[in-house]
Structures are given as C-alpha cells and as structure tokens.
C-alpha cells in the first residue's frame, strides 16, 4: 500500500481514460504499486466532479498523487505516465 492516496478521475466515454486505465496496472507494477491502491472516481457523480473542479482541473483523465496531478493526453502517454509515477511515488 502506498503512503498517499492515488486518485483516478475518469468518465465512461473518454478515450484517454480508457488508454490510461489500460496502461496503469503495468506502469504501477513497474513502480512497485498495485492497481488496488488506486481509487477510481467517475466524474458522472456530481460530488466527484465538484472534487475535481476544486483541484483546479476540468479534464479527464486526471491522476492525482498527493498534490501532484497529470491530466488528459499526458496521463494516457506511457512515457509521461511512467515519469510522473516515478517522481511522485518516491516521495
């Protein structure tokens, strides 16, 4: 289990969300983290959407680890996702 929560904000019709969800298990595993440690939150729920907007973000997918966030096409890009996880999971 990781020390800080990992939140994944998604939407059912989002192409980049699907790409990220496909990449995430293997990319997390490379960094010693299980997909079970990720809290997935669907922005179709108004409370979840409000939480995302409170972060100053209005796009999905959004992956949040502590105060660090990666969004959209960057989150669905394997190289950028891996760099983000390496940087933020070691904190």
PDB file of N, CA, C and O in Angstrom:
ATOM      1  N   UNK A   1       0.843  -1.189   0.000  1.00  0.00           N
ATOM      2  CA  UNK A   1       0.000   0.000   0.000  1.00  0.00           C
ATOM      3  C   UNK A   1       0.882   1.244   0.000  1.00  0.00           C
ATOM      4  O   UNK A   1       1.882   1.305   0.715  1.00  0.00           O
ATOM      5  N   UNK A   2       0.510   2.223  -0.798  1.00  0.00           N
ATOM      6  CA  UNK A   2       1.263   3.460  -0.869  1.00  0.00           C
ATOM      7  C   UNK A   2       0.862   4.381   0.276  1.00  0.00           C
ATOM      8  O   UNK A   2      -0.225   4.252   0.839  1.00  0.00           O
ATOM      9  N   UNK A   3       1.756   5.315   0.615  1.00  0.00           N
ATOM     10  CA  UNK A   3       1.518   6.182   1.751  1.00  0.00           C
ATOM     11  C   UNK A   3       0.479   7.258   1.475  1.00  0.00           C
ATOM     12  O   UNK A   3      -0.295   7.602   2.368  1.00  0.00           O
ATOM     13  N   UNK A   4       0.444   7.795   0.263  1.00  0.00           N
ATOM     14  CA  UNK A   4      -0.552   8.817  -0.051  1.00  0.00           C
ATOM     15  C   UNK A   4      -1.536   8.247  -1.052  1.00  0.00           C
ATOM     16  O   UNK A   4      -1.173   7.399  -1.867  1.00  0.00           O
ATOM     17  N   UNK A   5      -2.785   8.708  -0.999  1.00  0.00           N
ATOM     18  CA  UNK A   5      -3.780   8.146  -1.915  1.00  0.00           C
ATOM     19  C   UNK A   5      -3.478   8.462  -3.376  1.00  0.00           C
ATOM     20  O   UNK A   5      -2.944   9.519  -3.711  1.00  0.00           O
ATOM     21  N   UNK A   6      -3.835   7.523  -4.220  1.00  0.00           N
ATOM     22  CA  UNK A   6      -3.755   7.711  -5.662  1.00  0.00           C
ATOM     23  C   UNK A   6      -5.191   7.749  -6.159  1.00  0.00           C
ATOM     24  O   UNK A   6      -5.925   6.768  -6.038  1.00  0.00           O
ATOM     25  N   UNK A   7      -5.589   8.890  -6.721  1.00  0.00           N
ATOM     26  CA  UNK A   7      -6.950   9.039  -7.221  1.00  0.00           C
ATOM     27  C   UNK A   7      -6.927   9.134  -8.739  1.00  0.00           C
ATOM     28  O   UNK A   7      -6.076   9.804  -9.325  1.00  0.00           O
ATOM     29  N   UNK A   8      -7.868   8.456  -9.357  1.00  0.00           N
ATOM     30  CA  UNK A   8      -8.022   8.476 -10.802  1.00  0.00           C
ATOM     31  C   UNK A   8      -9.427   8.962 -11.121  1.00  0.00           C
ATOM     32  O   UNK A   8     -10.411   8.283 -10.828  1.00  0.00           O
ATOM     33  N   UNK A   9      -9.513  10.137 -11.721  1.00  0.00           N
ATOM     34  CA  UNK A   9     -10.791  10.709 -12.127  1.00  0.00           C
ATOM     35  C   UNK A   9     -11.015  10.356 -13.592  1.00  0.00           C
ATOM     36  O   UNK A   9     -10.176  10.647 -14.446  1.00  0.00           O
ATOM     37  N   UNK A  10     -12.159   9.722 -13.878  1.00  0.00           N
ATOM     38  CA  UNK A  10     -12.440   9.267 -15.236  1.00  0.00           C
ATOM     39  C   UNK A  10     -13.886   9.537 -15.621  1.00  0.00           C
ATOM     40  O   UNK A  10     -14.707   9.956 -14.805  1.00  0.00           O
ATOM     41  N   UNK A  11     -14.168   9.280 -16.899  1.00  0.00           N
ATOM     42  CA  UNK A  11     -15.521   9.354 -17.444  1.00  0.00           C
ATOM     43  C   UNK A  11     -15.672   8.196 -18.420  1.00  0.00           C
ATOM     44  O   UNK A  11     -14.726   7.846 -19.127  1.00  0.00           O
ATOM     45  N   UNK A  12     -16.843   7.610 -18.458  1.00  0.00           N
ATOM     46  CA  UNK A  12     -17.067   6.411 -19.277  1.00  0.00           C
ATOM     47  C   UNK A  12     -16.800   6.620 -20.763  1.00  0.00           C
ATOM     48  O   UNK A  12     -16.291   5.709 -21.415  1.00  0.00           O
ATOM     49  N   UNK A  13     -17.119   7.771 -21.318  1.00  0.00           N
ATOM     50  CA  UNK A  13     -16.964   7.982 -22.752  1.00  0.00           C
ATOM     51  C   UNK A  13     -15.625   8.542 -23.190  1.00  0.00           C
ATOM     52  O   UNK A  13     -15.461   8.916 -24.351  1.00  0.00           O
ATOM     53  N   UNK A  14     -14.680   8.603 -22.291  1.00  0.00           N
ATOM     54  CA  UNK A  14     -13.395   9.260 -22.542  1.00  0.00           C
ATOM     55  C   UNK A  14     -12.370   8.271 -23.121  1.00  0.00           C
ATOM     56  O   UNK A  14     -12.043   7.263 -22.494  1.00  0.00           O
ATOM     57  N   UNK A  15     -11.874   8.577 -24.320  1.00  0.00           N
ATOM     58  CA  UNK A  15     -10.888   7.714 -24.988  1.00  0.00           C
ATOM     59  C   UNK A  15      -9.575   7.676 -24.197  1.00  0.00           C
ATOM     60  O   UNK A  15      -9.004   6.603 -23.998  1.00  0.00           O
ATOM     61  N   UNK A  16      -9.097   8.836 -23.747  1.00  0.00           N
ATOM     62  CA  UNK A  16      -7.847   8.859 -22.979  1.00  0.00           C
ATOM     63  C   UNK A  16      -7.992   8.155 -21.633  1.00  0.00           C
ATOM     64  O   UNK A  16      -7.018   7.609 -21.115  1.00  0.00           O
ATOM     65  N   UNK A  17      -9.190   8.162 -21.064  1.00  0.00           N
ATOM     66  CA  UNK A  17      -9.430   7.423 -19.819  1.00  0.00           C
ATOM     67  C   UNK A  17      -9.239   5.929 -20.049  1.00  0.00           C
ATOM     68  O   UNK A  17      -8.624   5.237 -19.238  1.00  0.00           O
ATOM     69  N   UNK A  18      -9.776   5.446 -21.164  1.00  0.00           N
ATOM     70  CA  UNK A  18      -9.620   4.019 -21.486  1.00  0.00           C
ATOM     71  C   UNK A  18      -8.153   3.670 -21.701  1.00  0.00           C
ATOM     72  O   UNK A  18      -7.684   2.630 -21.237  1.00  0.00           O
ATOM     73  N   UNK A  19      -7.421   4.546 -22.412  1.00  0.00           N
ATOM     74  CA  UNK A  19      -5.990   4.308 -22.635  1.00  0.00           C
ATOM     75  C   UNK A  19      -5.239   4.259 -21.309  1.00  0.00           C
ATOM     76  O   UNK A  19      -4.424   3.365 -21.083  1.00  0.00           O
ATOM     77  N   UNK A  20      -5.517   5.220 -20.438  1.00  0.00           N
ATOM     78  CA  UNK A  20      -4.831   5.270 -19.151  1.00  0.00           C
ATOM     79  C   UNK A  20      -5.154   4.051 -18.306  1.00  0.00           C
ATOM     80  O   UNK A  20      -4.259   3.471 -17.692  1.00  0.00           O
ATOM     81  N   UNK A  21      -6.409   3.657 -18.266  1.00  0.00           N
ATOM     82  CA  UNK A  21      -6.795   2.500 -17.452  1.00  0.00           C
ATOM     83  C   UNK A  21      -6.141   1.218 -17.959  1.00  0.00           C
ATOM     84  O   UNK A  21      -5.907   0.288 -17.188  1.00  0.00           O
ATOM     85  N   UNK A  22      -5.848   1.172 -19.256  1.00  0.00           N
ATOM     86  CA  UNK A  22      -5.158   0.012 -19.829  1.00  0.00           C
ATOM     87  C   UNK A  22      -3.666   0.030 -19.456  1.00  0.00           C
ATOM     88  O   UNK A  22      -3.081  -1.012 -19.162  1.00  0.00           O
ATOM     89  N   UNK A  23      -3.066   1.217 -19.473  1.00  0.00           N
ATOM     90  CA  UNK A  23      -1.637   1.374 -19.162  1.00  0.00           C
ATOM     91  C   UNK A  23      -1.323   1.279 -17.662  1.00  0.00           C
ATOM     92  O   UNK A  23      -0.268   0.785 -17.267  1.00  0.00           O
ATOM     93  N   UNK A  24      -2.237   1.750 -16.859  1.00  0.00           N
ATOM     94  CA  UNK A  24      -1.953   1.965 -15.445  1.00  0.00           C
ATOM     95  C   UNK A  24      -1.508   0.725 -14.662  1.00  0.00           C
ATOM     96  O   UNK A  24      -0.528   0.817 -13.923  1.00  0.00           O
ATOM     97  N   UNK A  25      -2.175  -0.428 -14.784  1.00  0.00           N
ATOM     98  CA  UNK A  25      -1.744  -1.574 -13.978  1.00  0.00           C
ATOM     99  C   UNK A  25      -0.274  -1.949 -14.183  1.00  0.00           C
ATOM    100  O   UNK A  25       0.454  -2.155 -13.212  1.00  0.00           O
ATOM    101  N   UNK A  26       0.163  -2.039 -15.436  1.00  0.00           N
ATOM    102  CA  UNK A  26       1.550  -2.435 -15.710  1.00  0.00           C
ATOM    103  C   UNK A  26       2.529  -1.341 -15.301  1.00  0.00           C
ATOM    104  O   UNK A  26       3.616  -1.633 -14.802  1.00  0.00           O
ATOM    105  N   UNK A  27       2.149  -0.093 -15.508  1.00  0.00           N
ATOM    106  CA  UNK A  27       3.041   1.019 -15.174  1.00  0.00           C
ATOM    107  C   UNK A  27       3.186   1.156 -13.666  1.00  0.00           C
ATOM    108  O   UNK A  27       4.275   1.433 -13.165  1.00  0.00           O
ATOM    109  N   UNK A  28       2.099   0.964 -12.950  1.00  0.00           N
ATOM    110  CA  UNK A  28       2.181   0.975 -11.482  1.00  0.00           C
ATOM    111  C   UNK A  28       3.052  -0.174 -10.983  1.00  0.00           C
ATOM    112  O   UNK A  28       3.885   0.004 -10.095  1.00  0.00           O
ATOM    113  N   UNK A  29       2.849  -1.353 -11.565  1.00  0.00           N
ATOM    114  CA  UNK A  29       3.607  -2.531 -11.132  1.00  0.00           C
ATOM    115  C   UNK A  29       5.109  -2.315 -11.294  1.00  0.00           C
ATOM    116  O   UNK A  29       5.896  -2.755 -10.457  1.00  0.00           O
ATOM    117  N   UNK A  30       5.510  -1.629 -12.386  1.00  0.00           N
ATOM    118  CA  UNK A  30       6.930  -1.317 -12.592  1.00  0.00           C
ATOM    119  C   UNK A  30       7.483  -0.449 -11.469  1.00  0.00           C
ATOM    120  O   UNK A  30       8.688  -0.425 -11.220  1.00  0.00           O
ATOM    121  N   UNK A  31       6.585   0.261 -10.800  1.00  0.00           N
ATOM    122  CA  UNK A  31       6.977   1.161  -9.711  1.00  0.00           C
ATOM    123  C   UNK A  31       6.628   0.581  -8.339  1.00  0.00           C
ATOM    124  O   UNK A  31       6.636   1.293  -7.335  1.00  0.00           O
ATOM    125  N   UNK A  32       6.324  -0.718  -8.306  1.00  0.00           N
ATOM    126  CA  UNK A  32       6.087  -1.409  -7.051  1.00  0.00           C
ATOM    127  C   UNK A  32       4.752  -1.108  -6.394  1.00  0.00           C
ATOM    128  O   UNK A  32       4.624  -1.229  -5.176  1.00  0.00           O
ATOM    129  N   UNK A  33       3.748  -0.714  -7.184  1.00  0.00           N
ATOM    130  CA  UNK A  33       2.440  -0.365  -6.651  1.00  0.00           C
ATOM    131  C   UNK A  33       1.378  -1.204  -7.356  1.00  0.00           C
ATOM    132  O   UNK A  33       1.497  -1.490  -8.547  1.00  0.00           O
ATOM    133  N   UNK A  34       0.354  -1.593  -6.629  1.00  0.00           N
ATOM    134  CA  UNK A  34      -0.743  -2.372  -7.188  1.00  0.00           C
ATOM    135  C   UNK A  34      -1.871  -1.457  -7.644  1.00  0.00           C
ATOM    136  O   UNK A  34      -2.105  -0.399  -7.059  1.00  0.00           O
ATOM    137  N   UNK A  35      -2.559  -1.875  -8.686  1.00  0.00           N
ATOM    138  CA  UNK A  35      -3.728  -1.129  -9.155  1.00  0.00           C
ATOM    139  C   UNK A  35      -4.784  -1.049  -8.052  1.00  0.00           C
ATOM    140  O   UNK A  35      -5.622  -0.147  -8.060  1.00  0.00           O
ATOM    141  N   UNK A  36      -4.746  -1.981  -7.112  1.00  0.00           N
ATOM    142  CA  UNK A  36      -5.698  -1.977  -5.990  1.00  0.00           C
ATOM    143  C   UNK A  36      -5.516  -0.755  -5.094  1.00  0.00           C
ATOM    144  O   UNK A  36      -6.408  -0.416  -4.316  1.00  0.00           O
ATOM    145  N   UNK A  37      -4.369  -0.097  -5.201  1.00  0.00           N
ATOM    146  CA  UNK A  37      -4.099   1.102  -4.409  1.00  0.00           C
ATOM    147  C   UNK A  37      -4.709   2.362  -5.019  1.00  0.00           C
ATOM    148  O   UNK A  37      -4.647   3.435  -4.419  1.00  0.00           O
ATOM    149  N   UNK A  38      -5.297   2.236  -6.207  1.00  0.00           N
ATOM    150  CA  UNK A  38      -5.867   3.389  -6.908  1.00  0.00           C
ATOM    151  C   UNK A  38      -7.357   3.496  -6.605  1.00  0.00           C
ATOM    152  O   UNK A  38      -8.093   2.512  -6.676  1.00  0.00           O
ATOM    153  N   UNK A  39      -7.779   4.695  -6.271  1.00  0.00           N
ATOM    154  CA  UNK A  39      -9.192   4.977  -6.032  1.00  0.00           C
ATOM    155  C   UNK A  39      -9.733   5.610  -7.311  1.00  0.00           C
ATOM    156  O   UNK A  39      -9.407   6.753  -7.631  1.00  0.00           O
ATOM    157  N   UNK A  40     -10.558   4.865  -8.037  1.00  0.00           N
ATOM    158  CA  UNK A  40     -11.131   5.418  -9.266  1.00  0.00           C
ATOM    159  C   UNK A  40     -12.425   6.152  -8.941  1.00  0.00           C
ATOM    160  O   UNK A  40     -13.285   5.648  -8.218  1.00  0.00           O
ATOM    161  N   UNK A  41     -12.540   7.360  -9.495  1.00  0.00           N
ATOM    162  CA  UNK A  41     -13.700   8.203  -9.223  1.00  0.00           C
ATOM    163  C   UNK A  41     -14.290   8.674 -10.556  1.00  0.00           C
ATOM    164  O   UNK A  41     -13.591   9.271 -11.374  1.00  0.00           O
ATOM    165  N   UNK A  42     -15.565   8.404 -10.763  1.00  0.00           N
ATOM    166  CA  UNK A  42     -16.248   8.745 -12.008  1.00  0.00           C
ATOM    167  C   UNK A  42     -16.874  10.132 -11.896  1.00  0.00           C
ATOM    168  O   UNK A  42     -17.676  10.392 -10.998  1.00  0.00           O
ATOM    169  N   UNK A  43     -16.498  11.022 -12.819  1.00  0.00           N
ATOM    170  CA  UNK A  43     -16.983  12.402 -12.770  1.00  0.00           C
ATOM    171  C   UNK A  43     -18.448  12.532 -13.151  1.00  0.00           C
ATOM    172  O   UNK A  43     -18.996  13.634 -13.102  1.00  0.00           O
ATOM    173  N   UNK A  44     -19.099  11.437 -13.530  1.00  0.00           N
ATOM    174  CA  UNK A  44     -20.548  11.482 -13.753  1.00  0.00           C
ATOM    175  C   UNK A  44     -21.276  11.747 -12.437  1.00  0.00           C
ATOM    176  O   UNK A  44     -22.408  12.233 -12.435  1.00  0.00           O
ATOM    177  N   UNK A  45     -20.628  11.428 -11.326  1.00  0.00           N
ATOM    178  CA  UNK A  45     -21.149  11.740  -9.992  1.00  0.00           C
ATOM    179  C   UNK A  45     -20.837  13.211  -9.711  1.00  0.00           C
ATOM    180  O   UNK A  45     -19.676  13.617  -9.764  1.00  0.00           O
ATOM    181  N   UNK A  46     -21.852  14.000  -9.415  1.00  0.00           N
ATOM    182  CA  UNK A  46     -21.687  15.446  -9.231  1.00  0.00           C
ATOM    183  C   UNK A  46     -20.701  15.779  -8.111  1.00  0.00           C
ATOM    184  O   UNK A  46     -19.972  16.766  -8.211  1.00  0.00           O
ATOM    185  N   UNK A  47     -20.667  14.983  -7.062  1.00  0.00           N
ATOM    186  CA  UNK A  47     -19.733  15.220  -5.957  1.00  0.00           C
ATOM    187  C   UNK A  47     -18.295  15.009  -6.407  1.00  0.00           C
ATOM    188  O   UNK A  47     -17.401  15.772  -6.040  1.00  0.00           O
ATOM    189  N   UNK A  48     -18.082  13.981  -7.194  1.00  0.00           N
ATOM    190  CA  UNK A  48     -16.739  13.690  -7.728  1.00  0.00           C
ATOM    191  C   UNK A  48     -16.310  14.804  -8.677  1.00  0.00           C
ATOM    192  O   UNK A  48     -15.166  15.257  -8.628  1.00  0.00           O
ATOM    193  N   UNK A  49     -17.217  15.242  -9.534  1.00  0.00           N
ATOM    194  CA  UNK A  49     -16.906  16.335 -10.448  1.00  0.00           C
ATOM    195  C   UNK A  49     -16.554  17.598  -9.667  1.00  0.00           C
ATOM    196  O   UNK A  49     -15.614  18.309 -10.025  1.00  0.00           O
ATOM    197  N   UNK A  50     -17.299  17.879  -8.609  1.00  0.00           N
ATOM    198  CA  UNK A  50     -17.001  19.048  -7.770  1.00  0.00           C
ATOM    199  C   UNK A  50     -15.619  18.920  -7.145  1.00  0.00           C
ATOM    200  O   UNK A  50     -14.878  19.900  -7.069  1.00  0.00           O
ATOM    201  N   UNK A  51     -15.266  17.712  -6.695  1.00  0.00           N
ATOM    202  CA  UNK A  51     -13.937  17.486  -6.106  1.00  0.00           C
ATOM    203  C   UNK A  51     -12.839  17.763  -7.139  1.00  0.00           C
ATOM    204  O   UNK A  51     -11.814  18.363  -6.818  1.00  0.00           O
ATOM    205  N   UNK A  52     -13.062  17.324  -8.368  1.00  0.00           N
ATOM    206  CA  UNK A  52     -12.087  17.543  -9.434  1.00  0.00           C
ATOM    207  C   UNK A  52     -11.950  19.037  -9.728  1.00  0.00           C
ATOM    208  O   UNK A  52     -10.838  19.548  -9.860  1.00  0.00           O
ATOM    209  N   UNK A  53     -13.061  19.722  -9.827  1.00  0.00           N
ATOM    210  CA  UNK A  53     -13.029  21.164 -10.103  1.00  0.00           C
ATOM    211  C   UNK A  53     -12.363  21.937  -8.972  1.00  0.00           C
ATOM    212  O   UNK A  53     -11.725  22.961  -9.214  1.00  0.00           O
ATOM    213  N   UNK A  54     -12.506  21.454  -7.739  1.00  0.00           N
ATOM    214  CA  UNK A  54     -11.855  22.100  -6.584  1.00  0.00           C
ATOM    215  C   UNK A  54     -10.329  22.002  -6.692  1.00  0.00           C
ATOM    216  O   UNK A  54      -9.607  22.807  -6.104  1.00  0.00           O
ATOM    217  N   UNK A  55      -9.853  21.028  -7.434  1.00  0.00           N
ATOM    218  CA  UNK A  55      -8.415  20.885  -7.663  1.00  0.00           C
ATOM    219  C   UNK A  55      -7.928  21.832  -8.756  1.00  0.00           C
ATOM    220  O   UNK A  55      -6.729  21.918  -9.022  1.00  0.00           O
ATOM    221  N   UNK A  56      -8.853  22.534  -9.379  1.00  0.00           N
ATOM    222  CA  UNK A  56      -8.499  23.433 -10.466  1.00  0.00           C
ATOM    223  C   UNK A  56      -8.344  22.721 -11.795  1.00  0.00           C
ATOM    224  O   UNK A  56      -7.691  23.226 -12.708  1.00  0.00           O
ATOM    225  N   UNK A  57      -8.946  21.548 -11.899  1.00  0.00           N
ATOM    226  CA  UNK A  57      -8.833  20.723 -13.101  1.00  0.00           C
ATOM    227  C   UNK A  57     -10.231  20.502 -13.678  1.00  0.00           C
ATOM    228  O   UNK A  57     -11.192  20.276 -12.943  1.00  0.00           O
ATOM    229  N   UNK A  58     -10.323  20.572 -15.002  1.00  0.00           N
ATOM    230  CA  UNK A  58     -11.620  20.337 -15.630  1.00  0.00           C
ATOM    231  C   UNK A  58     -11.534  19.343 -16.790  1.00  0.00           C
ATOM    232  O   UNK A  58     -12.320  19.404 -17.736  1.00  0.00           O
ATOM    233  N   UNK A  59     -10.572  18.435 -16.701  1.00  0.00           N
ATOM    234  CA  UNK A  59     -10.402  17.444 -17.765  1.00  0.00           C
ATOM    235  C   UNK A  59     -10.167  16.061 -17.169  1.00  0.00           C
ATOM    236  O   UNK A  59      -9.660  15.915 -16.057  1.00  0.00           O
ATOM    237  N   UNK A  60     -10.551  15.058 -17.942  1.00  0.00           N
ATOM    238  CA  UNK A  60     -10.260  13.672 -17.571  1.00  0.00           C
ATOM    239  C   UNK A  60      -9.495  13.049 -18.730  1.00  0.00           C
ATOM    240  O   UNK A  60      -9.639  13.491 -19.870  1.00  0.00           O
ATOM    241  N   UNK A  61      -8.702  12.050 -18.465  1.00  0.00           N
ATOM    242  CA  UNK A  61      -8.436  11.506 -17.144  1.00  0.00           C
ATOM    243  C   UNK A  61      -7.537  12.441 -16.335  1.00  0.00           C
ATOM    244  O   UNK A  61      -6.746  13.208 -16.883  1.00  0.00           O
ATOM    245  N   UNK A  62      -7.685  12.351 -15.042  1.00  0.00           N
ATOM    246  CA  UNK A  62      -6.795  13.046 -14.121  1.00  0.00           C
ATOM    247  C   UNK A  62      -6.307  12.024 -13.111  1.00  0.00           C
ATOM    248  O   UNK A  62      -7.105  11.334 -12.476  1.00  0.00           O
ATOM    249  N   UNK A  63      -5.005  11.932 -12.968  1.00  0.00           N
ATOM    250  CA  UNK A  63      -4.398  11.059 -11.979  1.00  0.00           C
ATOM    251  C   UNK A  63      -3.740  11.954 -10.946  1.00  0.00           C
ATOM    252  O   UNK A  63      -2.939  12.826 -11.282  1.00  0.00           O
ATOM    253  N   UNK A  64      -4.085  11.731  -9.691  1.00  0.00           N
ATOM    254  CA  UNK A  64      -3.579  12.576  -8.605  1.00  0.00           C
ATOM    255  C   UNK A  64      -2.872  11.718  -7.560  1.00  0.00           C
ATOM    256  O   UNK A  64      -3.404  10.718  -7.079  1.00  0.00           O
ATOM    257  N   UNK A  65      -1.663  12.140  -7.228  1.00  0.00           N
ATOM    258  CA  UNK A  65      -0.913  11.524  -6.127  1.00  0.00           C
ATOM    259  C   UNK A  65      -0.498  12.671  -5.225  1.00  0.00           C
ATOM    260  O   UNK A  65       0.344  13.486  -5.602  1.00  0.00           O
ATOM    261  N   UNK A  66      -1.077  12.740  -4.047  1.00  0.00           N
ATOM    262  CA  UNK A  66      -0.809  13.863  -3.159  1.00  0.00           C
ATOM    263  C   UNK A  66      -1.227  15.151  -3.824  1.00  0.00           C
ATOM    264  O   UNK A  66      -2.383  15.299  -4.220  1.00  0.00           O
ATOM    265  N   UNK A  67      -0.296  16.095  -3.955  1.00  0.00           N
ATOM    266  CA  UNK A  67      -0.577  17.378  -4.594  1.00  0.00           C
ATOM    267  C   UNK A  67      -0.201  17.392  -6.074  1.00  0.00           C
ATOM    268  O   UNK A  67      -0.374  18.410  -6.744  1.00  0.00           O
ATOM    269  N   UNK A  68       0.302  16.292  -6.582  1.00  0.00           N
ATOM    270  CA  UNK A  68       0.746  16.224  -7.977  1.00  0.00           C
ATOM    271  C   UNK A  68      -0.348  15.642  -8.866  1.00  0.00           C
ATOM    272  O   UNK A  68      -1.044  14.696  -8.494  1.00  0.00           O
ATOM    273  N   UNK A  69      -0.480  16.236 -10.055  1.00  0.00           N
ATOM    274  CA  UNK A  69      -1.553  15.857 -10.974  1.00  0.00           C
ATOM    275  C   UNK A  69      -1.004  15.741 -12.389  1.00  0.00           C
ATOM    276  O   UNK A  69      -0.173  16.541 -12.819  1.00  0.00           O
ATOM    277  N   UNK A  70      -1.488  14.728 -13.104  1.00  0.00           N
ATOM    278  CA  UNK A  70      -1.237  14.601 -14.535  1.00  0.00           C
ATOM    279  C   UNK A  70      -2.599  14.389 -15.182  1.00  0.00           C
ATOM    280  O   UNK A  70      -3.432  13.647 -14.662  1.00  0.00           O
ATOM    281  N   UNK A  71      -2.824  15.051 -16.330  1.00  0.00           N
ATOM    282  CA  UNK A  71      -4.149  15.016 -16.937  1.00  0.00           C
ATOM    283  C   UNK A  71      -4.108  14.731 -18.434  1.00  0.00           C
ATOM    284  O   UNK A  71      -3.059  14.788 -19.076  1.00  0.00           O
ATOM    285  N   UNK A  72      -5.279  14.423 -18.958  1.00  0.00           N
ATOM    286  CA  UNK A  72      -5.517  14.328 -20.390  1.00  0.00           C
ATOM    287  C   UNK A  72      -4.568  13.417 -21.137  1.00  0.00           C
ATOM    288  O   UNK A  72      -4.256  12.314 -20.688  1.00  0.00           O
ATOM    289  N   UNK A  73      -4.108  13.899 -22.298  1.00  0.00           N
ATOM    290  CA  UNK A  73      -3.232  13.099 -23.156  1.00  0.00           C
ATOM    291  C   UNK A  73      -1.913  12.769 -22.469  1.00  0.00           C
ATOM    292  O   UNK A  73      -1.333  11.714 -22.729  1.00  0.00           O
ATOM    293  N   UNK A  74      -1.425  13.655 -21.592  1.00  0.00           N
ATOM    294  CA  UNK A  74      -0.186  13.364 -20.861  1.00  0.00           C
ATOM    295  C   UNK A  74      -0.359  12.132 -19.988  1.00  0.00           C
ATOM    296  O   UNK A  74       0.537  11.291 -19.910  1.00  0.00           O
ATOM    297  N   UNK A  75      -1.510  12.020 -19.330  1.00  0.00           N
ATOM    298  CA  UNK A  75      -1.773  10.873 -18.448  1.00  0.00           C
ATOM    299  C   UNK A  75      -1.865   9.578 -19.247  1.00  0.00           C
ATOM    300  O   UNK A  75      -1.508   8.512 -18.747  1.00  0.00           O
ATOM    301  N   UNK A  76      -2.338   9.665 -20.478  1.00  0.00           N
ATOM    302  CA  UNK A  76      -2.503   8.472 -21.312  1.00  0.00           C
ATOM    303  C   UNK A  76      -1.261   8.145 -22.135  1.00  0.00           C
ATOM    304  O   UNK A  76      -1.271   7.198 -22.922  1.00  0.00           O
ATOM    305  N   UNK A  77      -0.197   8.916 -21.958  1.00  0.00           N
ATOM    306  CA  UNK A  77       1.065   8.692 -22.663  1.00  0.00           C
ATOM    307  C   UNK A  77       1.969   7.868 -21.758  1.00  0.00           C
ATOM    308  O   UNK A  77       2.297   8.303 -20.654  1.00  0.00           O
ATOM    309  N   UNK A  78       2.372   6.697 -22.203  1.00  0.00           N
ATOM    310  CA  UNK A  78       3.117   5.766 -21.353  1.00  0.00           C
ATOM    311  C   UNK A  78       4.399   6.365 -20.776  1.00  0.00           C
ATOM    312  O   UNK A  78       4.679   6.192 -19.590  1.00  0.00           O
ATOM    313  N   UNK A  79       5.172   7.059 -21.589  1.00  0.00           N
ATOM    314  CA  UNK A  79       6.436   7.636 -21.117  1.00  0.00           C
ATOM    315  C   UNK A  79       6.186   8.727 -20.076  1.00  0.00           C
ATOM    316  O   UNK A  79       6.853   8.769 -19.042  1.00  0.00           O
ATOM    317  N   UNK A  80       5.233   9.599 -20.350  1.00  0.00           N
ATOM    318  CA  UNK A  80       4.923  10.684 -19.400  1.00  0.00           C
ATOM    319  C   UNK A  80       4.316  10.133 -18.115  1.00  0.00           C
ATOM    320  O   UNK A  80       4.621  10.614 -17.023  1.00  0.00           O
ATOM    321  N   UNK A  81       3.462   9.128 -18.245  1.00  0.00           N
ATOM    322  CA  UNK A  81       2.860   8.500 -17.071  1.00  0.00           C
ATOM    323  C   UNK A  81       3.930   7.848 -16.210  1.00  0.00           C
ATOM    324  O   UNK A  81       3.924   8.004 -14.989  1.00  0.00           O
ATOM    325  N   UNK A  82       4.846   7.120 -16.834  1.00  0.00           N
ATOM    326  CA  UNK A  82       5.912   6.453 -16.088  1.00  0.00           C
ATOM    327  C   UNK A  82       6.788   7.466 -15.353  1.00  0.00           C
ATOM    328  O   UNK A  82       7.136   7.260 -14.191  1.00  0.00           O
ATOM    329  N   UNK A  83       7.141   8.549 -16.022  1.00  0.00           N
ATOM    330  CA  UNK A  83       7.953   9.598 -15.386  1.00  0.00           C
ATOM    331  C   UNK A  83       7.203  10.219 -14.208  1.00  0.00           C
ATOM    332  O   UNK A  83       7.794  10.467 -13.158  1.00  0.00           O
ATOM    333  N   UNK A  84       5.913  10.467 -14.378  1.00  0.00           N
ATOM    334  CA  UNK A  84       5.085  11.038 -13.310  1.00  0.00           C
ATOM    335  C   UNK A  84       5.040  10.097 -12.101  1.00  0.00           C
ATOM    336  O   UNK A  84       5.197  10.532 -10.960  1.00  0.00           O
ATOM    337  N   UNK A  85       4.828   8.829 -12.360  1.00  0.00           N
ATOM    338  CA  UNK A  85       4.753   7.857 -11.261  1.00  0.00           C
ATOM    339  C   UNK A  85       6.097   7.721 -10.552  1.00  0.00           C
ATOM    340  O   UNK A  85       6.145   7.698  -9.323  1.00  0.00           O
ATOM    341  N   UNK A  86       7.176   7.631 -11.302  1.00  0.00           N
ATOM    342  CA  UNK A  86       8.499   7.519 -10.689  1.00  0.00           C
ATOM    343  C   UNK A  86       8.787   8.701  -9.781  1.00  0.00           C
ATOM    344  O   UNK A  86       9.302   8.532  -8.676  1.00  0.00           O
ATOM    345  N   UNK A  87       8.459   9.885 -10.242  1.00  0.00           N
ATOM    346  CA  UNK A  87       8.709  11.094  -9.475  1.00  0.00           C
ATOM    347  C   UNK A  87       7.834  11.172  -8.215  1.00  0.00           C
ATOM    348  O   UNK A  87       8.305  11.577  -7.152  1.00  0.00           O
ATOM    349  N   UNK A  88       6.584  10.790  -8.340  1.00  0.00           N
ATOM    350  CA  UNK A  88       5.635  11.036  -7.262  1.00  0.00           C
ATOM    351  C   UNK A  88       5.414   9.866  -6.311  1.00  0.00           C
ATOM    352  O   UNK A  88       4.906  10.058  -5.206  1.00  0.00           O
ATOM    353  N   UNK A  89       5.782   8.677  -6.718  1.00  0.00           N
ATOM    354  CA  UNK A  89       5.639   7.543  -5.805  1.00  0.00           C
ATOM    355  C   UNK A  89       6.813   7.420  -4.848  1.00  0.00           C
ATOM    356  O   UNK A  89       6.722   6.717  -3.842  1.00  0.00           O
ATOM    357  N   UNK A  90       7.909   8.096  -5.151  1.00  0.00           N
ATOM    358  CA  UNK A  90       9.090   8.008  -4.272  1.00  0.00           C
ATOM    359  C   UNK A  90       9.039   9.006  -3.126  1.00  0.00           C
ATOM    360  O   UNK A  90       9.863   8.938  -2.214  1.00  0.00           O
ATOM    361  N   UNK A  91       8.093   9.923  -3.155  1.00  0.00           N
ATOM    362  CA  UNK A  91       8.001  10.968  -2.117  1.00  0.00           C
ATOM    363  C   UNK A  91       7.548  10.394  -0.808  1.00  0.00           C
ATOM    364  O   UNK A  91       7.415  11.125   0.173  1.00  0.00           O
TER     365      UNK A  91
END
